[in-house]
Amino acid sequence: ENLYRIEGWGQPYFSINAAGHVTVSPKGERGGSLDLFELVNALKLRNLGLPLLIRFSDILEDRIERLNACFAKAIARYNYPGAYKGVYPVKCNQQRHLLEDLVRFGKPHQFGLEAGSKPEMMIALALLDTPGALLICNGYKDREYIETAMLASRLGQTPLIVLEQIEEVQLCIEASRQLGIKPILGIRAKLSTQGVGRWGSSTGDRAKFGLTIPEIIQAVQELRDADLLGCLQLLHFHIGSQISAINVIKDAIQEASKIYVELAHLGADMKYLDVGGGLGVDYDGSQTNFYASKNYNMQNYANDIVAELKEACAEHNLPVPTLISESGRAIASHQSVLIFDVLGTSDVPSGAPEPPQEGESAIIRYLWETYQSINEENFQELYHDAAQFKEEAISRFNLGILRLTERARAERLYWACCEKILAITRKQEYVPDELEDLEKIMASIYYINLSVFQSAPDCWAIDQLFPIMPIHRLDEEPTRRAILADLTCDSDGKIDRFIDLRDVKSVLELHNLKPGEPYYLGMFLNGAYQEIMGNLHNLFGDTNAVHIQLTPKAYKIEHVVKGDTMTEVLGYVQYDSEDLIEQIRRLCEQALLDKRITIQESQRLLQNYEQSLSRYTYLSS
Ligand code: PLP
C-alpha cells in the first residue's frame, strides 16, 4: 500500500481490499464500497472498452457536502454573523451530466456557479435553478454578455457581474441605464500577495485579470458619478489554483479584507467577499507545501477565511460579508478515475552477459573486466569507465574497426554494468547526482492504451503529478520499475514523473505482464481541467465515460457517454467517412483491374476500413 501512497491521497475514497484490488468508497466514511477491478470487468462486459473514465457522482456530492460542512463549522466556531455560499467554477469540468449533478447536490447549500467566459455563462444561466444560489459572472465581457447577465435577474437568478477590466465599468453603466436594471457588481482585485506554484502568476500587478488599486479607485469614481455605487457589493480575488501553502492564503485574505473595508468606507454597499479558487488537492498525500500537495486541510482553509473577515469587519464596525469560494479542483478532482490497460513492455537487456571470446575486440574485454570488478566501493568510478568504453565502441564502429555483432556485445556488456551498478545504488542512502538518472535509463517501458495529450494534458504541459497505480494484483510484490509510454507517436507522450513522498520519482513499480491476462492501471484525482484541455493529437479522441452511482445493494450506471469514433474524430478535421470509403473502393477496383489484389483481399480491406471508422480510436486489447 505504501508503495503507491494510496493511504495519503486516497482518503477517504480509495483504498486496497483483501483481494489486492483498489476499492472505491464513493460516500467516504458514510459507507458503501465497490471493487474497482470488478467494476471495470463488469463495464467491459457491457462493451465499454478501455481507456475508460469512471465518474462517481457520490464522490462529487461528498465533496460539496464536505466543503459546506467545513464552512458551516467555521461559521459556528467563530460566531460569524453571515453565511457561506459557494460556487463551482464551470471551467474546471463543464460536462453536462456532471454539472447537472452538481447543481442538484448543491441545492441544500444554495451552491451556485461561476462562469469564466461567455459560453460558460450560457451553461450556468440555463442550468442553475437553485433559489438564492449565486451566479458569478467572471471573464472578459462584451455588451451582450453584460446585458444577458443583467436580464438573468428577471428570471429569478442572482447574477453578480465581476468587473475584471476597467472598460467593463462603462459597459455596465450603459447597459444598466438602458435596461433599467440595477445589477449587483463586483470588482476583481489584483492583489499584491504572490501566489505559489504553477499558477502563482495569477496575481500581482501584471496578472492577466483584475483591477489594480488605482483602477479600483477609478471604477468607484465612475460608478459614483453614474449614481450606481450602491450596486458595487462584491470584492473578488483569485491568487491561482492549487495553493500549496496556507500562509499564502492567509496573506491574500488579509489583504483582500483590508480592500473590502476600504470599499465600504468609500461608499460601496459591500455584501460579498469572493475568495476565488486555489483550495488545493493533495495529489501525493504528503500534506506538505510541495506543489503536488498542500499543508492545510479544508477546515483550516474555511477557518482562516471566516476568522479573518470576522475580525476585519468587527474592527471597523461593518456587517460581515456573505463568503463565496470558487473551488473547482477541490470539488471535481476526486470524482473521476481513468482506467487504462497495458499493451506490452520493452526492456533493456538484463541478466549475466557472456564472457569475451577468443579474437574479440579489446574493448569487449575491457567492458567485461569492468563488469566483473564493480563493487560497493568503486561503482561510481566504474560507471564512468563503462560509459567511456561504450562510447569508444561506437566510435570504433563508426570508423569501421568494430563489426556490428561486436558492437552488440559491447552494448550488452554496458547494460550489464549499469544493471549491477543500479542494484548497488538502490541499497545506498545517498545516490551521487550523476547516477540519479540510472533508474530511469534502466526502466522498463510499459506501453499504455491511452493518449496523455487527450486524457492527462497537464502531465505533458506542466509536469502535473497524478497518482497512478495498478488497480489489481496489489497483493503481489511488483518486480518491475517502469515509465509509461502512450499511443501517440510523440516522444512527449510519456509519463516518467510519479508521486513520491514530498518528491517526484522517475519510475513506477509495476508487475510483470501475465500472458493472456489484462493489466489495468488507474490514474486518480484527474477530474479537474483534464477533460476539456485534452486534445486530439494523433487523432485519439474522447475516451468512453460512465457515471456510476452507489445503490443500497450495489451500483447503477447512470449515464454512458461513448468516446469518439474514428468517423467523429475525422469529422473534426473535415473528412467525411463516406468519401473516404468511396476513395478506398475506387483504389481497390483499380488494383483489381491491374491484378495487384484479389477480390477476397479487396473485400477484407474494405470491410476493415469501414469497421474501423465506426470504432473507438484506441486499441482493442
Ligand atoms: N476562479 C477563477 C477566477 C479561476 O481562474 C479559477 C481557476 O484557476 C478558479 C476559480 C478555480 O480554481 P481551483 O480549481 O483552484 O479551485
Residues whose N, C-alpha, C, O or C-beta is under 5 A from the ligand:
A	BS01	PLP	P89 H238 G240 S241 Q242 G276 G277 G278 L279 E326 S327 G328 R329 A330
